[in-house]
Amino acid sequence: MSALIVYFSRTGENYVSGAIKNLAVGNTEAAANILHELTGADMFKIEPVLPYSDNYNDCIEQAKQEKEKNARPKIKAYPDSLDGYDTIYLGYPNFWGTMPMCVFTFLEHFDFSCKTIKPFCTHEGSGMGSSEGDIKRLCPDANIEKGLAIHGSRLNGARAQFEKWI
């Protein structure tokens, strides 16, 4: 058995260290790449059919509306199967205190029975929020391990955090 890194990440304007900065690679994707270097795990990127705006303020408004509606945005693709994986590293930015709703869509698509989910999130001060509890609710038969919350603006020093967490 092996591991799979599943992540959602967003490029464009992001809130970084108290300012809006344009990112060519999203913080969560950069974090997933560090994890990939350390584990050699396969990777899968969650991509919503309707992408979030590159404009930060428009994005957070869209994310807020999705959360308020408990929406399940469609995503472009899914892995054919998760059968070959016993560990799923699940990465996402903290959107309004939890995962982006497209990550909820992904989690509801599969049966995670007998799998271990190791969540990691990027944030600028809000940590894991309620995401660990949300994952437990969506995947009741999975083993959900303690998550790792990483400041997106401090990714350059995050390798040691990942090594300890793995």
Secondary structure, 3 states (H helix, E strand, C coil): CEEEEEECCCCEEEEECCEEEEECCCHHHHHHHHHHHHHCCEEEECCECCCCCCCHHHHHHHHHHHHHCCCCCCECCCCCCCCCEEEEEEEEECECCECCHHHHHHHHHCCCCCCEEEEEEEECCCCCCCHHHHHHHHCCCCEECCCEEEEHHHHHHCHHHHHHHC
